[in-house]
Amino acid sequence: MSAAGAEYRLDGIYKQRQVGFYMQRIKLPAGVVSAGQARAISAVSIRFGQGTVHLTTRGSMEIHWLKEEDLPQVKRELVKAGLTSRGACGGAVRGITCGSQGALGFPVLETLARRLHRHFSGNPRFERLPKKFKIGLEADVVGGRHLIQDVGLVLAGLEGGEAHYDVWIAGGLGREPQAAFLFAEDVAEERIIPTVEAILKVYAAHAPPPKRLKFLANRFGEAKLRELIEAEASYREEIPAVSGLSEHLVPRSSGHQRLELPIFAGKLTSEQLSAIADAADRLSDGVLMVTADQNIALHVAPDVDPAAELIKLQQLTGIVLTSPAITFRICPGSHECLMGLAATREVAGSLMPHISDAGKKMSWALSGCANSCSQPQLADVGIVASRLTADNAGLKTPRFDIYRRQNSGLGQKIHEGLTELELTYLLQHFV
């Protein structure tokens, strides 16, 4: 990769499958964005792209179809809105994610997410890492998202207004999925940033490119890795907990209701995003959230009817509401991504009508390659396009593996090498 390509990645930019076009990823702490910022993203997409925005499973937004000569101005327009993409791609600390936006303790998580975001985004000490480094915060362990992070922080309790976290490390998906292990329990908030810094320093010093932290867990074992981290000087430091005025944007949940607008494959037009931003100004104090399932959520006041407002939003935006709503996470696949082996939106669209009644109650995820950006090992049923196979005519078509999650760990592979037709038949009978 060229030096320019590496710098682009650190600025949150990847090349698309289509020659001459680029994708810009935007980091949103805990997936929270103001209505004004959402409109700014929409305006950038209209001005410089093709008027679409992609929502990711890590709570980020992406703008596709950008030209190289426009990238500097795109960055300036985002900065004007208080947004950053530094470290959203490449060997850096990625966006701070959270799958617990509906939890009672979410404002505490959002506050810490913003602090971590400020501390690590663009910090030269923690750039040019061997590979990406992912941090996630959760209110509990139910969804399993703490298991796929380099550092997963799970809220362990609040004592005297101070948050404590269980720290899980060295998880990840990709071609070799590995669940994180519990590194430390009941860690006070003032020790979270020093702990993460110590982990990062060990990772940067010992992991060869392009390995993740999980490589060191396998190379050294959990005990040795823990010993190396605890030997770092920063590990013993404490940084004062957050004080002063609150900085979380999402209100505390007392009395508030959650309105979630399902977005197929996380793909929105810029006009739809702007309309949702207008609704956020009207219903949720100008705040909206990108969820871990690639939807948009609003926390609305107690006197608002979420079902009625959802119908209004659907009518206003033209977004189709499936009944019953099926949770189906979908990456861009070969539509735009260089790594994609399957046209994921088309595949998912053809599969959904065939999902059995029992299957409609499950969560689904489809990944266009083994990188597993849609987190298939955390869905009840995960589908991964694992390879291309040539038929008798020489035409290459994708083959799919299926993962099933039935406990608190990662999903396990139960089928492999299926054609799309075989996959369709299986879904019709899935229980």
N, C-alpha and C positions, 0 to 999 in steps of 0.2 A: 504494500500500500504506500502511495506517495506521501510526502510530508504534508502536502495540501490536503490530501484525503484524511489524514489523521487529525488535522486541525478542524476540518469540517465535522468530523465525528464528535470531537470535544464540544463543538458548538451545536450539537444535537441534530446533525444533518447526515443523512444516508443517500447514496445514489439509488434511484429507482431501477426497476427492470428495464424501463423504457430509456433508451440512450438520450442523454442530454437533460434529463429531468431528475429532480431531487425531492426528498421528503424532509420536512422540518418538524422535529418533535419539541413540544413545549412542556416543561415541568410544572406540575400543579401540586403543591404540598397537600397530601392526603386527598387529592382529587378535587379540592375546593377552588372555585374560581368566581370572581365577581361578575355581575351581569355586564359591566362596562368592559372588563377584560375579554369576556366571551364575544362581545360585539367587535372588539379590536381584532381578535383572531378571525372572526368572520370576514371583516373588511380586508385583512391581509390575503385571505384565501380568494376572495373575489378579485382583488387587484392583481395579484401575482400568480395565482394558481388557476384551478378550474372550478372554484366555488364549492368545494367539498371539504369536510373536516372528518377525521377519523378519531374515534374514542378508543383508548387502549385499556387492557385489563389492569394496568398499573395506574389508572387515573390520570393519564396524560392526554393531550390532544395533539394530533398530527395534521400537517397541511402537506398535501401531495402536489405534484405537477408544477414544481417551482423550477425556474431556469437559473443557471449558475450566476449570470450577471445580476440577478435580482436579490441574491442571498444577503448581501450587506444591508440593503434597504429593508428587507424583511426583518432582519435582526433589529434595526433601528426602530421600526414600527412596533415591534414587540416590547422593546425596552421602554418606549414611550408609555406603554400601558402597564409598566411595572412587572413585566413577564421576563423570564429567563429560560434559555435552553442550554446553558453551559453545563456540560456533563450529562445531557440527556441521552447521548450515545457514546460509544467509545470506552476507553479504559478510565472510568471515573465513577464517582458516587452518583448513581442514577436518581431519578425522582423518588421522593419519600412517599411510599404507598400506604393505603389503609383500606381494608375491606370492611371496617366496622362503623361506617358512617351513620348507621341507624341506632348505634348503642348509646345508652345513657351517658357514658363517659367519653363520648366522642370529642367534645370541646377540649378535654385534657389531651387527647391524642393529637388533635389538630394543632394545638399550641406547641407540643413537642415536635411535630412534623415540621412546622414553620421554623422552629429553632434549628433543627438538623439541616433543613433546606438552606438556610442562610449560612450556616457554618461550613458546609461542605461544597456548595455550588460555587465553582470558580476558585476554590482554594487550591493554589498550586502545589501544596504539600500532598494533596490527594488526587492529583491528576496524573495521567500517563501510567496508570496502574496496569498490571498484567492483562486484565480484562475488566469487564463491567463488575460493579459492586452494588448490590441491591439491599436496601433497608426497608423494612415494613413494620408498621405498628398495628396491633390488633387488640380488641377488648377482651378476647378469649381465644381458645384454641379450636373452637368448633369447626370453622371453615378450613383449617389446615394451612392457611396462607403463610403462617410463621415458618412452616417447614420448607418453603422454597426460597427463602431469603438467605443472603450472606449473613445478614444480622436481622433476626426477627425479634421484635420487642412486644411482649404480651403484658398488658396491664395486670399487675398482681394485686393492687390495692391502693387505697388512698388513706394516708395516715396524717392527720392534722393538716389536711390540705395538700400534702406532698404525695406525688405519685411514685409508686415503686413498680418495677418491671422484671419479669423473667426474660432472660436473654438467651435466645437460641441462635446458633451459628452454623455456617458451612452447609447450608441447603442449596438446592438448585435443581433445575429441570434439564432441558436439552437432551442430548443423545444418551446421557448417563444420569437419569434422575436419582437424586439422593436427598433423603430427608435430613433436615437440620437436627443437631443434638442440643440438649439443654446445657448451656455453658455456665450460667449463674442464675440464682434465684433471688427475688426480692431486692433488686438493685435500685437504690434511691436515684431519683432523677438527676441530681447533681453529678452523679458518676456515669451517666449514660454517654455523654460526648467523650469523656476521657477513655471509657471502655471501647467505644467504637474506634477512636483514634489508635489505640493500642492494637486492636485487631487489624486495622488497615496497615499499620507499620509492619507487622509480622507478615501480612499478605504480600506487601510490596517487596519485602526483603527476601522472601523465600520461594515465591511462586514464579515459575517461568511463564512468559507469554505463550499461548493465550489461555492459561489455566485460571479457573475460579478458585475461591477459597476452599471448596470441597476437595480439591486436589490435595491441599495440605492436610486435611483431616484424614485422607486415605494414606498419604505418604508418612505422616508422623504418628497417626493415631490421636484419639481425642485427648488423652492424658498429656502427651508431649505438646500438642498444639496449645492446650490450656496453659501449660508451663511457660511456653514462649510468650504468650500474650501477657500473662501475669508478671513476667520479668520486665516488660516495657515500663519505663519511668512514668509515662502518661497514664498508665493503668491505675496508679495510686493517687492521681489528682482528683480534685473535686471542683466543679464549676457551680457557682450559686444557681439554685433553681430559679425559674422565671418569676419575676416580681413586677409590681407596677400594674398598669392597666391591662386588662385582658386583650389578647390579639386574635383569638379565634373568631372566625366569621360566622360559623354556624351556631345558632342559639342553643342554649341548653334545652334538653328534650321535654321538659315539663310542659305538658299540654300540647306540644307541637305534634303534627302528624307528618308522615312521610308520603310524598307523592313521587312515584317513579315512572318515568316515561320510557318504555322499551324501545331501543333503537336497533334495528336489525343490523348485525355485523358491525355495530358501532359507527355506521356511516351516515352522516348528516349533510344536507346542503347548507351552505352558509346562510341562506334565508331562513331555514328551519332553526338553526342555532340562534340567530338574531331574534326570532319570534319567541323562542324559549327564554332568552335573556330578558325580553320585555315582560314575559310572564313572571320571571323571578323578581323583577322590580315590583310587580303588583302583589305577588303572593308570599315571597320569602325574603323580604328585606334586601333584594338585589344580590342574592347568593344562590349559586347552583353547584352541583357536585357531579363529577364523572365517577360512576360506580365501578367496582371491580368486575361487573358483568357487562360493561360497555353501554350502560344506560345513563340517563340524566335523572337526578333526584333533586327534589326541592323539599325543604322542611317548612310546612305551612302552618298558619295559626289555627287554634282549636275551632274557630267558627267557620273554617273553610271546609267545603265538601270535596275531598280529594278525588272521588270518583267522577263527580260532575266536572271538576276542573281538568281532569285527565281527558275527558271527552272533548271539552273545549279546545284543549291543546292539540288533540288529534285532528279536529276539524280545522284549526288554524294552520297547522303545519302540513297536513296530509300524511302524517306518519300512521301507518297501518297498525292497529292494535290486534294482536292475535288473541283468540279466546278458546281455551285458556292460554294465558301467556306462557310461552316456553322459554326457559333460560337456556340460551345457546350462544356461547362465546365463540367468536370467529375472527381469526387474524386476516390480514389483507391477502395472504397467499400469493399466487402467481399473477393476480390482477396488477399489483405494483411491486411486490417484493422480489429482490434478486434471488432469494433463497427458496421461494415458493415453488412447490411441485404440483400444486392443485389449485384450480380456480375456486377458492373456498366459498365465496358468496353464492356461486352457481350450484356447487355441490350441496351446501347447506339448504339452499332454497328448494332443491329437488328432493332432499331427504325429509324435510320437516312434515310434509303432508303424509308421510308414511310412518311416522313415529306412533307406536301403539298407545292406547289409552293409559296404560301403566307407565309408559315412557314419558308421557307428557307431564307427569308429576316429578320427573327427575331433572337434574341439571345436566347440560350437554356442553361440549366444547370441541371445536374442530381446528386443528393446526395444519397449516399448509406445508410444514416441514418438521423435522425432528427437533428444531429449536424450541418448540412448544410455547410460543408466545401467548396462546390462548389458554394456557394452564390446563391442558387436558387431564393431567394426573390429579387434579383437584375437583374435577366434575364427577358426577355419578357415572357418566359415560363419557369417555374421552376418545376422540378419533384423531389419528395422526397420519398424514400422508408421509410414508416412510421411504418410498423409492418410486422410480419410474421403471416400467417394464414394457418392452417392445412386444407387440402382438405379431401374428403371422405376416401382416402387411408391413411390418416395420414401424407402425405408429406407436409412440410411447404414451402410455397412460399411467396415472398414479395408482399405487397400491396402498391400502389403508390398514393400520393396526388399531385395535380397540383396547382401551384401558377401562377397568371397572374399579371404582372406589367404594368400598363397603365397610370401612372402619375409619379410624382417626389418622391413618397414615396416608401415603400416596397410593393412587390407583395402580393396579397391576395389570399387565398385558394379558388379555384372554383370547384374542384372535390376532392374526397377522396376515399380511399379504392379500387382503380382500380387494376384489374389484368393486367399482361403485355399484354395480348390479347386485353383487353378493351382499354389500353393505346395506343396500335398500331392503333386501329380503330379510336380513337379520333384524333391522329396526322394526319391521312390521310385527315381529314376534318377540320383541324385547320385553322381559319382565324382570 
